[in-house]
Amino acid sequence: MIFIKQLMGSHLQYVYRLAKFRALIWYVVLIVLLLGMCTCRNRSDVTTVEIECGDCKGKVVEILSFDLLEPKNLEVANGRFDSDGEATLFFDIPGDRFLTIGVDSADYRLIYIFAGKKTNIQYVGKTMQVKGSSGRFYTYLAEFRIISDSLLALADQKRTGSHQLREGERPAFFQGIRLAVGHFEDLVKADKELVNAHKEILLFYMQSFSQWLIRSFRVVETEETYTHWRKTGNKANGFAPDFFNALAVSPERVNSRFYFYIDLINSELLHHLWKPVEFHLDETGSDYDDGTVGLQCAQVITNADFPEPLSELMLAKNLYHCLRLSAVTPSATKLFDQFMRRFPRSVFAPALRKQFAESKALSEGEPAKDFKGFTEDGKPFQFSALKGKVVYVDFWATWCGPCIEEFPHSKKLIERFKDNDGIVFLFVSFDKDVEKWKGFLARKDRLNGMHVIIDRNEPSVADFYRITGIPHYLLIDDQGKIKSANAMRPSIPETADLLDELLALRVRRSN
């Protein structure tokens, strides 16, 4: 009896284990089926680019997307050409957009990619061709690129050298750009073989290019510009009467990442929003910083009542520009908080938080960031070695005219404090040509002070201190802490007074 119970118990355990095993198998099969269904469903959303290039065997191919906010490229996909010169890349993008294809980190080509579709590309020599039903669309893009490259080259000629564009010649030159682009637009409009969706993309791309190129010439401020700003600027329009008055508002194109359209937005924000606001704050003698300018610009954008995607992008760019210019101030903090409250889930939030943290690290009282360089006789230099003294840093280069224009004022400052060993005037050169730098310093009218050239094998000091242009000045107190990451120029009378204050504070600390 006991034996039968044991036998039955063993059998029941076996049956139980078998049932459990079968259930597990069915569970695994179900998961596999579900994953297969998901894979099949998502597979139609995957964007595919197939490339044939007989001369590219073994080479690396990459696809890049430009960042909407920051001046950088983002890698979308990469791969390598096989022994047949073929490469296939799979990736996800949220919408149709312009991307850049590069081979071996060179020969970058701009191409429009349709999300969730397959694009077949073939290199014939150095010519890139797109095969398939959209071939006509890509032919127009390629042909317009020839026109745009020619206009860009001509525009560069008109900006510099003996062919420089005079004020009276501008209307005719701008009209020539409009006619060249307009003629191509007429061809696109008249093409009955092009689908409407492709026509819309081509036309918007061409119009954005035309507007951007023309408005890129209108950055020279003249007395006529100032008169216009005085006459039309008021608090109601945020002192920016011309802001976006000529731009076609197209929020859906923001998400499509139209290259020239984004450049046009950048240009408009800087030259027709920031500059008029700064001008009026200067004119009224207001006490302001970059955060104050940013706050007023944000108000103009908000009052304009742009569609949400466009408004979000412009407000993000406005905040980013503000944070890049200087350390965090109370007004910059207010601007940052305003954006985060309005767009808590913004795609730009991570980059803006990073910029905010980096800018905050340059605020008054924060530790100065160390950097390395070389003295005139080639000896290593380390900035932290100057701790204990007040340091006024001048970032410059021999090729920088505005930098050199400040030198007479620097000489006066150095002369004023020549008997005080508690201060160092440090001149940091961004020159690449060391001999040219040494030759400049060897002149008869030599500028006294400590001279170093940056060590290009070290992390960039320009990145450390958010230096976007020179001359740029930095003021560090005797404790090695930042007084100003964007200090006043030597030509400003208050600079000497501030140095006096810091030197007096140094004396009090030492007593």
Buried (B, 14 or more C-beta within 10 A) or exposed (E): EEEEEEEEEEEEEEEEEEEEEEEEEEEEEEEEEEEEEEEEEEEEEBBBBBBBBEEBBEBBBBBBBBBBBBEEBEEBBBBEBEEEBBBBBEBEBEEBBBBBBBBEEEEEBBBBBBBBBEBBBBBEEEEBBBEEEBEBBBEBBBEBEEBBEEBEEBBEEBEEEEEEBEEEEBEEBBEEBBEBBEEBBEEBEEBEEBEEEBBBBBBBBBBBBBBBBBBBBBEEEEEEBBEBBEEEBEEEBBBBBBBBEEBEEBBBBBBBBBBBBBBBBBBBBBBBBBBBBBBBBEEEEEEBBBBBBBBBBBBBBBEBEBEEBBBBBBBBBBBBBBBBBBBBBEBBBBBBEBBBEBBEEBBBBEBBEEBBEBBBBBBBEBEBBBBBBBEBEEEEBEBEEBBEBBBBBBBBBBBBEEBBEBBEBBBEBBEEBEEBEBBBBBBBBBBEBEEBBBEBBEEEEEBEBBBBBBBEEEEEBBEBBBBEEBBBBBBBBBBBEBBBBBBBBBEBEEBBEBBBEBBEBBEEEEE
